[in-house]
C-alpha cells in the first residue's frame, strides 16, 4: 500500500470520527430499559440519563412516561410516547408540575413518534400550546426554534428535548431529531417549552398525559 493511500485512509477515518462525534447526542441514557409497546412500536424507557453540557454533566432520572393522544375524526389516536427526566422526580407534584420543572436544572423529554407528522404539524402544535401558556412566540429564541421544524417526523423515530442552565435565568434548549440539531439560548427558554407538557393543557389528551409523567 502506497504512502498516499495510507494517508488517504487515515484522513477519511479522521473525518468519519469527527462526523460521528459531531452527531453524538447530548444525552446518554443509562440503566436497563423497559420496553413499552404502543401502536406496534417498541419504545425503550430508561431509568436514568446523563446530560453532557460541555464540561458540566447533569444526571436526571425518569419521572414518568405516557402516550399523547389526540382526537382524530372522533377517535383517540396515539401521536407519540413521551418519557420525562428531571433532577429529582420527588419534586414533581401533580398540583404544581411547573414548579418541579423550574427547580430541575437538567431536564429531558424523549418523544417517540407513534404516528407520522409533518414539520409544519409539529411546529403548529408547539406554537398553539406555547400561546395558550402565555409564551411570546414572536420572541427571537422561540421563533428561531419553531422555524427550524422543516422535516417530517416519521412513526418509530424519536426526538429529544434537552434543557439545562447557561447563566442566571438563561437556559439552553437543545432539540435533536433525525440527525438535525437545534440549539438556542434564552431567558427561561427550556421552561417555556416544557410548559407544552407541564403547563396549561391544550386539550384533554395533554391533561391525561400530565398525570402519567409524574408516576
Backbone as JSON Lines, residues from 0, in Angstrom:
{"i":0,"aa":"X","n":[0.85,-1.2,0.0],"ca":[0.0,0.0,0.0],"c":[0.88,1.25,0.0]}
{"i":1,"aa":"X","n":[0.61,2.15,-0.91],"ca":[1.44,3.35,-1.03],"c":[1.2,4.29,0.14]}
{"i":2,"aa":"X","n":[2.18,5.19,0.34],"ca":[2.05,6.17,1.43],"c":[0.84,7.06,1.21]}
{"i":3,"aa":"X","n":[0.54,7.35,-0.08],"ca":[-0.61,8.22,-0.39],"c":[-1.92,7.56,0.06]}
{"i":4,"aa":"X","n":[-2.03,6.24,-0.24],"ca":[-3.25,5.53,0.15],"c":[-3.39,5.47,1.67]}
{"i":5,"aa":"X","n":[-2.27,5.27,2.36],"ca":[-2.3,5.23,3.83],"c":[-2.78,6.57,4.38]}
{"i":6,"aa":"X","n":[-2.26,7.65,3.82],"ca":[-2.66,8.99,4.27],"c":[-4.14,9.25,3.98]}
{"i":7,"aa":"X","n":[-4.59,8.77,2.79],"ca":[-5.97,8.98,2.39],"c":[-6.92,8.24,3.33]}
{"i":8,"aa":"X","n":[-6.59,6.98,3.63],"ca":[-7.42,6.19,4.52],"c":[-7.45,6.82,5.91]}
{"i":9,"aa":"X","n":[-6.3,7.31,6.38],"ca":[-6.23,7.94,7.69],"c":[-7.09,9.2,7.72]}
{"i":10,"aa":"X","n":[-7.03,9.97,6.62],"ca":[-7.82,11.21,6.54],"c":[-9.31,10.9,6.58]}
{"i":11,"aa":"X","n":[-9.72,9.88,5.82],"ca":[-11.14,9.5,5.79],"c":[-11.59,9.02,7.16]}
{"i":12,"aa":"X","n":[-10.73,8.25,7.85],"ca":[-11.08,7.74,9.18],"c":[-11.27,8.87,10.17]}
{"i":13,"aa":"X","n":[-10.37,9.86,10.09],"ca":[-10.48,11.02,10.99],"c":[-11.76,11.79,10.71]}
{"i":14,"aa":"X","n":[-12.09,11.98,9.42],"ca":[-13.31,12.7,9.05],"c":[-14.55,11.97,9.57]}
{"i":15,"aa":"X","n":[-14.56,10.65,9.43],"ca":[-15.7,9.86,9.91],"c":[-15.83,9.98,11.42]}
{"i":16,"aa":"X","n":[-14.68,9.95,12.11],"ca":[-14.7,10.1,13.56],"c":[-15.26,11.45,13.97]}
{"i":17,"aa":"X","n":[-14.83,12.51,13.28],"ca":[-15.31,13.85,13.61],"c":[-16.79,14.0,13.33]}
{"i":18,"aa":"X","n":[-17.26,13.4,12.23],"ca":[-18.68,13.49,11.89],"c":[-19.51,12.77,12.94]}
{"i":19,"aa":"X","n":[-19.07,11.56,13.33],"ca":[-19.8,10.79,14.33],"c":[-19.79,11.5,15.68]}
{"i":20,"aa":"X","n":[-18.64,12.14,16.01],"ca":[-18.55,12.87,17.26],"c":[-19.49,14.07,17.25]}
{"i":21,"aa":"X","n":[-19.55,14.74,16.09],"ca":[-20.4,15.92,15.98],"c":[-21.87,15.54,16.11]}
{"i":22,"aa":"X","n":[-22.21,14.32,15.69],"ca":[-23.59,13.87,15.73],"c":[-23.95,13.2,17.05]}
{"i":23,"aa":"X","n":[-22.96,13.05,17.94],"ca":[-23.23,12.38,19.21],"c":[-24.27,13.16,19.99]}
{"i":24,"aa":"X","n":[-25.18,12.43,20.6],"ca":[-26.25,13.07,21.36],"c":[-25.71,13.69,22.64]}
{"i":25,"aa":"X","n":[-26.37,14.75,23.09],"ca":[-26.01,15.38,24.35],"c":[-26.55,14.58,25.53]}
{"i":26,"aa":"X","n":[-27.37,13.57,25.24],"ca":[-27.97,12.74,26.29],"c":[-27.47,11.31,26.18]}
{"i":27,"aa":"X","n":[-27.02,10.78,27.3],"ca":[-26.6,9.38,27.37],"c":[-27.57,8.65,28.3]}
{"i":28,"aa":"X","n":[-28.41,7.79,27.74],"ca":[-29.36,7.04,28.56],"c":[-28.62,5.92,29.27]}
{"i":29,"aa":"X","n":[-29.04,5.66,30.51],"ca":[-28.33,4.7,31.36],"c":[-29.3,3.76,32.05]}
{"i":30,"aa":"X","n":[-28.76,2.6,32.46],"ca":[-29.56,1.62,33.17],"c":[-30.22,0.64,32.22]}
{"i":31,"aa":"X","n":[-30.93,-0.31,32.78],"ca":[-31.63,-1.32,31.99],"c":[-33.01,-0.8,31.63]}
{"i":32,"aa":"X","n":[-33.3,-0.7,30.33],"ca":[-34.59,-0.13,29.93],"c":[-35.72,-1.15,30.01]}
{"i":33,"aa":"X","n":[-36.92,-0.64,30.18],"ca":[-38.1,-1.47,29.99],"c":[-38.64,-1.16,28.6]}
{"i":34,"aa":"X","n":[-39.18,-2.16,27.95],"ca":[-39.7,-1.98,26.6],"c":[-41.22,-1.87,26.68]}
{"i":35,"aa":"X","n":[-41.73,-0.75,26.19],"ca":[-43.17,-0.49,26.2],"c":[-43.65,-0.46,24.75]}
{"i":36,"aa":"X","n":[-44.67,-1.23,24.44],"ca":[-45.19,-1.31,23.08],"c":[-46.47,-0.49,22.95]}
{"i":37,"aa":"X","n":[-46.57,0.25,21.85],"ca":[-47.77,1.03,21.55],"c":[-47.85,1.23,20.05]}
{"i":38,"aa":"X","n":[-49.04,1.04,19.51],"ca":[-49.26,1.2,18.07],"c":[-48.28,0.37,17.24]}
{"i":39,"aa":"X","n":[-47.9,-0.79,17.75],"ca":[-47.0,-1.68,17.04],"c":[-45.55,-1.25,17.08]}
{"i":40,"aa":"X","n":[-45.21,-0.29,17.92],"ca":[-43.84,0.22,18.02],"c":[-43.31,-0.04,19.43]}
{"i":41,"aa":"X","n":[-42.11,-0.62,19.51],"ca":[-41.47,-0.87,20.81],"c":[-40.61,0.32,21.19]}
{"i":42,"aa":"X","n":[-40.84,0.84,22.38],"ca":[-40.1,2.01,22.87],"c":[-39.32,1.63,24.12]}
{"i":43,"aa":"X","n":[-38.03,1.96,24.13],"ca":[-37.2,1.69,25.3],"c":[-37.27,2.88,26.26]}
{"i":44,"aa":"X","n":[-37.66,2.6,27.5],"ca":[-37.75,3.62,28.53],"c":[-36.66,3.35,29.57]}
{"i":45,"aa":"X","n":[-35.68,4.23,29.62],"ca":[-34.54,4.04,30.53],"c":[-34.83,4.67,31.89]}
{"i":46,"aa":"X","n":[-34.24,4.14,32.97],"ca":[-34.5,4.68,34.3],"c":[-33.78,6.0,34.59]}
{"i":47,"aa":"X","n":[-32.72,6.27,33.84],"ca":[-31.95,7.49,34.1],"c":[-31.16,7.89,32.86]}
{"i":48,"aa":"X","n":[-30.59,9.07,32.92],"ca":[-29.8,9.57,31.79],"c":[-28.81,10.61,32.3]}
{"i":49,"aa":"X","n":[-27.84,10.93,31.45],"ca":[-26.85,11.95,31.76],"c":[-26.84,12.97,30.63]}
{"i":50,"aa":"X","n":[-27.0,14.24,30.99],"ca":[-26.9,15.32,30.01],"c":[-25.46,15.8,29.98]}
{"i":51,"aa":"X","n":[-24.84,15.75,28.81],"ca":[-23.47,16.24,28.66],"c":[-23.53,17.65,28.08]}
{"i":52,"aa":"X","n":[-23.25,18.63,28.93],"ca":[-23.32,20.03,28.52],"c":[-21.94,20.66,28.65]}
{"i":53,"aa":"X","n":[-21.09,20.38,27.67],"ca":[-19.73,20.89,27.73],"c":[-18.96,20.22,28.85]}
{"i":54,"aa":"X","n":[-18.43,21.03,29.78],"ca":[-17.65,20.47,30.88],"c":[-18.52,20.07,32.07]}
{"i":55,"aa":"X","n":[-19.81,20.33,31.98],"ca":[-20.73,20.03,33.08],"c":[-21.68,18.92,32.67]}
{"i":56,"aa":"X","n":[-21.89,17.97,33.58],"ca":[-22.85,16.89,33.35],"c":[-24.01,17.03,34.32]}
{"i":57,"aa":"X","n":[-25.22,16.74,33.82],"ca":[-26.41,16.8,34.66],"c":[-27.09,15.44,34.68]}
{"i":58,"aa":"X","n":[-27.03,14.72,35.82],"ca":[-27.74,13.44,35.9],"c":[-29.23,13.68,36.1]}
{"i":59,"aa":"X","n":[-30.05,12.94,35.39],"ca":[-31.5,13.07,35.51],"c":[-32.12,11.68,35.62]}
{"i":60,"aa":"X","n":[-33.3,11.65,36.24],"ca":[-34.0,10.38,36.46],"c":[-35.39,10.43,35.85]}
{"i":61,"aa":"X","n":[-35.89,9.28,35.5],"ca":[-37.22,9.16,34.91],"c":[-38.28,9.59,35.92]}
{"i":62,"aa":"X","n":[-39.12,10.54,35.5],"ca":[-40.23,10.95,36.38],"c":[-41.53,10.28,35.95]}
{"i":63,"aa":"X","n":[-41.59,9.83,34.7],"ca":[-42.78,9.14,34.21],"c":[-42.81,9.11,32.7]}
{"i":64,"aa":"X","n":[-43.75,8.38,32.15],"ca":[-43.9,8.31,30.7],"c":[-45.37,8.04,30.37]}
{"i":65,"aa":"X","n":[-45.75,8.4,29.17],"ca":[-47.13,8.17,28.76],"c":[-47.31,8.45,27.28]}
{"i":66,"aa":"X","n":[-48.53,8.28,26.81],"ca":[-48.83,8.44,25.39],"c":[-49.67,9.7,25.18]}
{"i":67,"aa":"X","n":[-49.25,10.5,24.24],"ca":[-50.01,11.68,23.83],"c":[-51.07,11.23,22.83]}
{"i":68,"aa":"X","n":[-52.33,11.37,23.23],"ca":[-53.42,11.02,22.33],"c":[-54.12,12.3,21.86]}
{"i":69,"aa":"X","n":[-54.75,12.21,20.73],"ca":[-55.48,13.36,20.19],"c":[-56.68,12.86,19.4]}
{"i":70,"aa":"X","n":[-57.77,13.58,19.51],"ca":[-58.99,13.18,18.8],"c":[-58.83,13.45,17.3]}
{"i":71,"aa":"X","n":[-58.93,12.39,16.51],"ca":[-58.84,12.48,15.05],"c":[-60.08,11.8,14.47]}
{"i":72,"aa":"X","n":[-60.94,12.56,13.84],"ca":[-62.19,12.03,13.28],"c":[-62.99,11.3,14.35]}
{"i":73,"aa":"X","n":[-63.11,11.95,15.52],"ca":[-63.9,11.46,16.64],"c":[-63.32,10.22,17.32]}
{"i":74,"aa":"X","n":[-62.1,9.86,16.97],"ca":[-61.42,8.74,17.62],"c":[-60.12,9.22,18.23]}
{"i":75,"aa":"X","n":[-59.74,8.62,19.38],"ca":[-58.48,8.97,20.02],"c":[-57.33,8.24,19.32]}
{"i":76,"aa":"X","n":[-56.41,9.0,18.74],"ca":[-55.27,8.43,18.04],"c":[-54.01,8.62,18.87]}
{"i":77,"aa":"X","n":[-53.13,7.61,18.87],"ca":[-51.84,7.72,19.54],"c":[-50.9,8.55,18.67]}
{"i":78,"aa":"X","n":[-50.37,9.64,19.22],"ca":[-49.49,10.51,18.44],"c":[-48.02,10.2,18.73]}
{"i":79,"aa":"X","n":[-47.67,10.18,20.01],"ca":[-46.29,9.83,20.38],"c":[-46.26,9.37,21.83]}
{"i":80,"aa":"X","n":[-45.18,8.69,22.18],"ca":[-44.92,8.35,23.58],"c":[-43.83,9.27,24.08]}
{"i":81,"aa":"X","n":[-44.0,9.8,25.27],"ca":[-43.01,10.72,25.82],"c":[-42.56,10.24,27.19]}
{"i":82,"aa":"X","n":[-41.25,10.29,27.42],"ca":[-40.66,9.97,28.71],"c":[-40.0,11.23,29.25]}
{"i":83,"aa":"X","n":[-40.25,11.52,30.53],"ca":[-39.74,12.74,31.16],"c":[-38.64,12.42,32.16]}
{"i":84,"aa":"X","n":[-37.56,13.21,32.12],"ca":[-36.43,13.04,33.03],"c":[-36.12,14.38,33.69]}
{"i":85,"aa":"X","n":[-35.96,14.36,35.02],"ca":[-35.63,15.56,35.78],"c":[-34.59,15.21,36.84]}
{"i":86,"aa":"X","n":[-34.09,16.25,37.53],"ca":[-33.08,16.02,38.58],"c":[-33.61,15.09,39.66]}
{"i":87,"aa":"X","n":[-34.77,15.44,40.21],"ca":[-35.34,14.7,41.32],"c":[-36.84,14.51,41.1]}
{"i":88,"aa":"X","n":[-37.26,13.33,40.68],"ca":[-38.69,13.08,40.43],"c":[-39.58,13.36,41.64]}
{"i":89,"aa":"X","n":[-39.01,13.3,42.85],"ca":[-39.79,13.53,44.06],"c":[-40.32,14.96,44.13]}
{"i":90,"aa":"X","n":[-39.67,15.87,43.38],"ca":[-40.11,17.26,43.38],"c":[-41.3,17.5,42.46]}
{"i":91,"aa":"X","n":[-41.63,16.5,41.66],"ca":[-42.74,16.65,40.72],"c":[-44.05,16.37,41.44]}
{"i":92,"aa":"X","n":[-44.79,17.4,41.72],"ca":[-46.08,17.29,42.39],"c":[-47.21,17.51,41.39]}
{"i":93,"aa":"X","n":[-48.19,16.63,41.34],"ca":[-49.27,16.74,40.36],"c":[-49.97,18.09,40.34]}
{"i":94,"aa":"X","n":[-50.06,18.75,41.51],"ca":[-50.77,20.03,41.57],"c":[-49.9,21.22,41.19]}
{"i":95,"aa":"X","n":[-48.61,21.0,41.05],"ca":[-47.71,22.1,40.68],"c":[-46.54,21.55,39.88]}
{"i":96,"aa":"X","n":[-46.86,21.05,38.69],"ca":[-45.84,20.41,37.86],"c":[-44.74,21.38,37.44]}
{"i":97,"aa":"X","n":[-45.12,22.6,37.06],"ca":[-44.14,23.56,36.57],"c":[-43.11,23.92,37.64]}
{"i":98,"aa":"X","n":[-43.54,23.93,38.91],"ca":[-42.58,24.23,39.97],"c":[-41.49,23.16,40.01]}
{"i":99,"aa":"X","n":[-41.87,21.9,39.83],"ca":[-40.88,20.83,39.79],"c":[-39.94,20.99,38.62]}
{"i":100,"aa":"X","n":[-40.47,21.38,37.46],"ca":[-39.64,21.62,36.28],"c":[-38.72,22.81,36.52]}
{"i":101,"aa":"X","n":[-39.25,23.85,37.14],"ca":[-38.47,25.07,37.41],"c":[-37.29,24.77,38.33]}
{"i":102,"aa":"X","n":[-37.49,23.86,39.29],"ca":[-36.42,23.53,40.24],"c":[-35.4,22.56,39.66]}
{"i":103,"aa":"X","n":[-35.73,21.94,38.54],"ca":[-34.82,20.96,37.94],"c":[-33.85,21.66,36.99]}
{"i":104,"aa":"X","n":[-32.56,21.58,37.28],"ca":[-31.57,22.22,36.42],"c":[-31.53,21.52,35.05]}
{"i":105,"aa":"X","n":[-31.37,20.2,35.09],"ca":[-31.37,19.44,33.85],"c":[-32.72,18.8,33.62]}
{"i":106,"aa":"X","n":[-33.13,18.72,32.36],"ca":[-34.41,18.09,32.03],"c":[-34.36,17.55,30.61]}
{"i":107,"aa":"X","n":[-35.02,16.42,30.42],"ca":[-35.04,15.76,29.11],"c":[-36.44,15.23,28.83]}
{"i":108,"aa":"X","n":[-36.88,15.41,27.6],"ca":[-38.11,14.77,27.12],"c":[-37.74,13.94,25.9]}
{"i":109,"aa":"X","n":[-38.06,12.65,25.95],"ca":[-37.84,11.78,24.81],"c":[-39.18,11.47,24.17]}
{"i":110,"aa":"X","n":[-39.39,11.95,22.96],"ca":[-40.64,11.73,22.24],"c":[-40.4,10.7,21.14]}
{"i":111,"aa":"X","n":[-41.13,9.6,21.18],"ca":[-41.06,8.59,20.14],"c":[-42.37,8.6,19.37]}
{"i":112,"aa":"X","n":[-42.28,8.86,18.08],"ca":[-43.47,9.04,17.27],"c":[-44.21,7.72,17.05]}
{"i":113,"aa":"X","n":[-45.51,7.74,17.3],"ca":[-46.37,6.6,17.03],"c":[-47.22,6.85,15.79]}
{"i":114,"aa":"X","n":[-47.13,8.06,15.29],"ca":[-47.86,8.48,14.09],"c":[-46.99,9.5,13.37]}
{"i":115,"aa":"X","n":[-46.91,9.43,12.06],"ca":[-46.06,10.35,11.3],"c":[-46.67,11.75,11.27]}
{"i":116,"aa":"X","n":[-45.82,12.76,11.49],"ca":[-46.25,14.15,11.43],"c":[-45.31,14.94,10.53]}
{"i":117,"aa":"X","n":[-45.84,15.93,9.85],"ca":[-45.0,16.81,9.06],"c":[-44.35,17.83,9.98]}
{"i":118,"aa":"X","n":[-43.28,18.46,9.49],"ca":[-42.63,19.51,10.26],"c":[-43.58,20.64,10.57]}
{"i":119,"aa":"X","n":[-44.46,20.95,9.62],"ca":[-45.43,22.03,9.81],"c":[-46.42,21.68,10.93]}
{"i":120,"aa":"X","n":[-46.85,20.41,10.99],"ca":[-47.77,19.99,12.04],"c":[-47.12,20.09,13.42]}
{"i":121,"aa":"X","n":[-45.85,19.69,13.5],"ca":[-45.14,19.75,14.78],"c":[-44.99,21.21,15.22]}
{"i":122,"aa":"X","n":[-44.54,22.05,14.3],"ca":[-44.34,23.46,14.62],"c":[-45.65,24.13,15.04]}
{"i":123,"aa":"X","n":[-46.73,23.83,14.3],"ca":[-48.03,24.45,14.61],"c":[-48.55,23.99,15.97]}
{"i":124,"aa":"X","n":[-48.39,22.7,16.28],"ca":[-48.85,22.18,17.57],"c":[-48.09,22.83,18.72]}
{"i":125,"aa":"X","n":[-46.78,22.95,18.57],"ca":[-45.97,23.6,19.6],"c":[-46.37,25.06,19.77]}
{"i":126,"aa":"X","n":[-46.54,25.75,18.65],"ca":[-46.89,27.17,18.71],"c":[-48.23,27.38,19.41]}
{"i":127,"aa":"X","n":[-49.22,26.55,19.09],"ca":[-50.54,26.68,19.73],"c":[-50.44,26.48,21.24]}
{"i":128,"aa":"X","n":[-49.68,25.45,21.65],"ca":[-49.55,25.17,23.08],"c":[-48.77,26.26,23.8]}
{"i":129,"aa":"X","n":[-47.76,26.81,23.15],"ca":[-46.98,27.9,23.75],"c":[-47.84,29.13,23.95]}
{"i":130,"aa":"X","n":[-48.66,29.45,22.95],"ca":[-49.55,30.61,23.06],"c":[-50.51,30.46,24.23]}
{"i":131,"aa":"X","n":[-51.11,29.26,24.36],"ca":[-52.05,29.01,25.45],"c":[-51.38,29.2,26.8]}
{"i":132,"aa":"X","n":[-50.08,28.95,26.86],"ca":[-49.34,29.09,28.11],"c":[-48.68,30.46,28.27]}
{"i":133,"aa":"X","n":[-49.09,31.41,27.44],"ca":[-48.62,32.78,27.59],"c":[-47.2,33.04,27.14]}
{"i":134,"aa":"X","n":[-46.65,32.15,26.32],"ca":[-45.28,32.34,25.83],"c":[-45.31,33.2,24.57]}
{"i":135,"aa":"X","n":[-44.43,34.17,24.5],"ca":[-44.33,35.05,23.33],"c":[-43.64,34.31,22.19]}
{"i":136,"aa":"X","n":[-44.42,33.8,21.24],"ca":[-43.85,33.01,20.14],"c":[-43.13,33.89,19.11]}
{"i":137,"aa":"X","n":[-43.22,35.21,19.26],"ca":[-42.53,36.12,18.34],"c":[-41.15,36.52,18.86]}
{"i":138,"aa":"X","n":[-40.85,36.09,20.1],"ca":[-39.53,36.42,20.64],"c":[-38.45,35.68,19.86]}
{"i":139,"aa":"X","n":[-37.28,36.25,19.79],"ca":[-36.2,35.7,18.97],"c":[-35.91,34.23,19.16]}
{"i":140,"aa":"X","n":[-35.54,33.79,20.37],"ca":[-35.19,32.38,20.58],"c":[-36.33,31.42,20.27]}
{"i":141,"aa":"X","n":[-37.56,31.74,20.73],"ca":[-38.7,30.86,20.49],"c":[-39.0,30.79,19.0]}
{"i":142,"aa":"X","n":[-39.0,31.91,18.33],"ca":[-39.27,31.96,16.9],"c":[-38.23,31.17,16.12]}
{"i":143,"aa":"X","n":[-36.97,31.28,16.54],"ca":[-35.89,30.55,15.86],"c":[-36.07,29.04,15.98]}
{"i":144,"aa":"X","n":[-36.5,28.58,17.16],"ca":[-36.72,27.15,17.36],"c":[-37.85,26.66,16.48]}
{"i":145,"aa":"X","n":[-38.98,27.35,16.5],"ca":[-40.15,26.93,15.73],"c":[-39.87,26.92,14.23]}
{"i":146,"aa":"X","n":[-39.06,27.85,13.77],"ca":[-38.81,27.96,12.33],"c":[-37.95,26.82,11.78]}
{"i":147,"aa":"X","n":[-37.32,26.06,12.68],"ca":[-36.39,25.02,12.22],"c":[-37.04,23.64,12.1]}
{"i":148,"aa":"X","n":[-38.33,23.55,12.39],"ca":[-39.02,22.27,12.19],"c":[-39.47,22.18,10.73]}
{"i":149,"aa":"X","n":[-38.54,21.79,9.89],"ca":[-38.81,21.77,8.45],"c":[-38.86,20.37,7.87]}
{"i":150,"aa":"X","n":[-38.65,19.36,8.71],"ca":[-38.67,17.98,8.2],"c":[-39.72,17.18,8.96]}
{"i":151,"aa":"X","n":[-40.24,16.15,8.31],"ca":[-41.27,15.3,8.92],"c":[-40.66,14.43,10.02]}
{"i":152,"aa":"X","n":[-41.5,14.04,10.96],"ca":[-41.12,13.09,11.99],"c":[-41.89,11.8,11.74]}
{"i":153,"aa":"X","n":[-41.25,10.79,11.15],"ca":[-41.95,9.54,10.83],"c":[-42.22,8.7,12.07]}
{"i":154,"aa":"X","n":[-43.23,7.86,12.0],"ca":[-43.54,6.94,13.09],"c":[-42.33,6.04,13.35]}
{"i":155,"aa":"X","n":[-42.03,5.82,14.62],"ca":[-40.91,4.97,15.0],"c":[-39.64,5.74,15.31]}
{"i":156,"aa":"X","n":[-39.58,7.01,14.9],"ca":[-38.39,7.83,15.15],"c":[-38.59,8.66,16.41]}
{"i":157,"aa":"X","n":[-37.47,9.04,17.02],"ca":[-37.54,9.78,18.28],"c":[-36.97,11.19,18.15]}
{"i":158,"aa":"X","n":[-37.42,12.06,19.03],"ca":[-36.89,13.41,19.15],"c":[-36.56,13.64,20.61]}
{"i":159,"aa":"X","n":[-35.48,14.35,20.88],"ca":[-35.06,14.66,22.23],"c":[-35.12,16.16,22.46]}
{"i":160,"aa":"X","n":[-35.75,16.57,23.56],"ca":[-35.7,17.95,24.01],"c":[-34.85,17.97,25.27]}
{"i":161,"aa":"X","n":[-33.84,18.82,25.29],"ca":[-32.88,18.85,26.39],"c":[-32.77,20.27,26.9]}
{"i":162,"aa":"X","n":[-32.88,20.44,28.2],"ca":[-32.76,21.76,28.79],"c":[-31.76,21.76,29.94]}
{"i":163,"aa":"X","n":[-30.94,22.81,30.01],"ca":[-30.01,22.95,31.13],"c":[-29.62,24.42,31.26]}
{"i":164,"aa":"X","n":[-29.18,24.85,32.45],"ca":[-28.89,26.27,32.68],"c":[-27.63,26.73,31.97]}
{"i":165,"aa":"X","n":[-27.65,28.0,31.55],"ca":[-26.49,28.63,30.94],"c":[-25.86,29.59,31.94]}
{"i":166,"aa":"X","n":[-26.59,30.62,32.32],"ca":[-26.14,31.58,33.32],"c":[-27.34,32.38,33.79]}
{"i":167,"aa":"X","n":[-27.39,32.65,35.09],"ca":[-28.53,33.36,35.67],"c":[-29.83,32.64,35.28]}
{"i":168,"aa":"X","n":[-30.76,33.37,34.65],"ca":[-32.03,32.76,34.25],"c":[-32.0,32.26,32.81]}
{"i":169,"aa":"X","n":[-30.86,32.39,32.16],"ca":[-30.73,31.95,30.77],"c":[-30.58,30.44,30.71]}
{"i":170,"aa":"X","n":[-31.34,29.81,29.82],"ca":[-31.28,28.37,29.66],"c":[-30.91,28.01,28.22]}
{"i":171,"aa":"X","n":[-30.28,26.87,28.08],"ca":[-30.01,26.3,26.76],"c":[-31.09,25.27,26.45]}
{"i":172,"aa":"X","n":[-31.68,25.38,25.28],"ca":[-32.64,24.38,24.8],"c":[-32.04,23.72,23.58]}
{"i":173,"aa":"X","n":[-31.87,22.41,23.65],"ca":[-31.36,21.64,22.52],"c":[-32.43,20.64,22.09]}
{"i":174,"aa":"X","n":[-32.63,20.51,20.8],"ca":[-33.59,19.55,20.25],"c":[-32.87,18.72,19.2]}
{"i":175,"aa":"X","n":[-32.94,17.41,19.33],"ca":[-32.29,16.5,18.4],"c":[-33.33,15.6,17.75]}
{"i":176,"aa":"X","n":[-33.34,15.54,16.43],"ca":[-34.23,14.62,15.73],"c":[-33.73,14.4,14.31]}
{"i":177,"aa":"X","n":[-33.71,13.14,13.9],"ca":[-33.32,12.74,12.54],"c":[-32.01,13.38,12.1]}
{"i":178,"aa":"X","n":[-31.02,13.39,13.0],"ca":[-29.71,13.94,12.66],"c":[-29.66,15.45,12.64]}
{"i":179,"aa":"X","n":[-30.76,16.11,12.97],"ca":[-30.81,17.57,12.99],"c":[-30.68,18.06,14.42]}
{"i":180,"aa":"X","n":[-29.87,19.08,14.63],"ca":[-29.68,19.65,15.96],"c":[-30.13,21.1,15.98]}
{"i":181,"aa":"X","n":[-31.04,21.41,16.89],"ca":[-31.48,22.78,17.12],"c":[-30.95,23.19,18.49]}
{"i":182,"aa":"X","n":[-30.32,24.35,18.57],"ca":[-29.78,24.8,19.86],"c":[-29.97,26.3,19.98]}
{"i":183,"aa":"X","n":[-30.67,26.71,21.01],"ca":[-30.94,28.12,21.26],"c":[-30.78,28.43,22.74]}
{"i":184,"aa":"X","n":[-30.5,29.69,23.04],"ca":[-30.39,30.13,24.42],"c":[-31.32,31.3,24.65]}
{"i":185,"aa":"X","n":[-31.92,31.37,25.82],"ca":[-32.8,32.48,26.13],"c":[-33.28,32.39,27.57]}
{"i":186,"aa":"X","n":[-33.83,33.46,28.07],"ca":[-34.32,33.5,29.44],"c":[-35.48,32.52,29.61]}
{"i":187,"aa":"X","n":[-35.29,31.56,30.53],"ca":[-36.31,30.53,30.82],"c":[-36.8,29.83,29.55]}
{"i":188,"aa":"X","n":[-35.92,29.7,28.55],"ca":[-36.34,29.15,27.26],"c":[-36.8,27.69,27.37]}
{"i":189,"aa":"X","n":[-36.01,26.86,28.06],"ca":[-36.39,25.45,28.2],"c":[-37.68,25.33,29.01]}
{"i":190,"aa":"X","n":[-37.8,26.1,30.08],"ca":[-39.01,26.09,30.9],"c":[-40.23,26.44,30.07]}
{"i":191,"aa":"X","n":[-40.08,27.43,29.19],"ca":[-41.21,27.83,28.34],"c":[-41.68,26.68,27.46]}
{"i":192,"aa":"X","n":[-40.75,25.93,26.89],"ca":[-41.14,24.8,26.03],"c":[-41.69,23.64,26.85]}
{"i":193,"aa":"X","n":[-41.21,23.48,28.09],"ca":[-41.74,22.41,28.94],"c":[-43.18,22.71,29.37]}
{"i":194,"aa":"X","n":[-43.59,23.97,29.23],"ca":[-44.98,24.32,29.55],"c":[-45.95,23.59,28.62]}
{"i":195,"aa":"X","n":[-45.5,23.22,27.44],"ca":[-46.35,22.49,26.49],"c":[-46.9,21.23,27.14]}
{"i":196,"aa":"X","n":[-46.06,20.56,27.94],"ca":[-46.46,19.29,28.56],"c":[-46.82,19.43,30.04]}
{"i":197,"aa":"X","n":[-46.29,20.46,30.71],"ca":[-46.49,20.56,32.16],"c":[-47.23,21.82,32.58]}
{"i":198,"aa":"X","n":[-47.62,22.64,31.64],"ca":[-48.36,23.87,31.95],"c":[-49.85,23.69,31.72]}
{"i":199,"aa":"X","n":[-50.48,24.71,31.18],"ca":[-51.91,24.65,30.87],"c":[-52.13,23.7,29.69]}
{"i":200,"aa":"X","n":[-52.87,22.61,29.87],"ca":[-53.04,21.64,28.78],"c":[-53.85,22.2,27.62]}
{"i":201,"aa":"X","n":[-53.38,21.93,26.4],"ca":[-54.06,22.43,25.22],"c":[-55.34,21.66,24.95]}
{"i":202,"aa":"X","n":[-55.42,20.41,25.45],"ca":[-56.63,19.61,25.28],"c":[-56.63,18.47,26.3]}
{"i":203,"aa":"X","n":[-57.67,17.63,26.23],"ca":[-57.8,16.53,27.17],"c":[-56.68,15.5,27.08]}
{"i":204,"aa":"X","n":[-56.11,15.35,25.88],"ca":[-55.02,14.38,25.7],"c":[-53.79,14.76,26.5]}
{"i":205,"aa":"X","n":[-53.45,16.04,26.5],"ca":[-52.3,16.52,27.28],"c":[-52.59,16.45,28.77]}
{"i":206,"aa":"X","n":[-53.83,16.79,29.15],"ca":[-54.2,16.74,30.57],"c":[-54.05,15.33,31.11]}
{"i":207,"aa":"X","n":[-54.47,14.35,30.33],"ca":[-54.34,12.95,30.74],"c":[-52.87,12.55,30.81]}
{"i":208,"aa":"X","n":[-52.09,13.02,29.85],"ca":[-50.67,12.69,29.8],"c":[-49.93,13.23,31.01]}
{"i":209,"aa":"X","n":[-50.29,14.43,31.47],"ca":[-49.6,15.04,32.6],"c":[-49.59,14.14,33.83]}
{"i":210,"aa":"X","n":[-50.7,13.46,34.07],"ca":[-50.78,12.58,35.23],"c":[-49.82,11.4,35.11]}
{"i":211,"aa":"X","n":[-49.49,11.0,33.87],"ca":[-48.62,9.86,33.65],"c":[-47.14,10.25,33.72]}
{"i":212,"aa":"X","n":[-46.86,11.54,33.6],"ca":[-45.46,11.99,33.62],"c":[-44.91,12.21,35.02]}
{"i":213,"aa":"X","n":[-45.73,11.94,36.03],"ca":[-45.29,12.09,37.41],"c":[-45.6,10.81,38.2]}
{"i":214,"aa":"X","n":[-45.33,9.68,37.6],"ca":[-45.62,8.4,38.26],"c":[-44.72,8.21,39.48]}
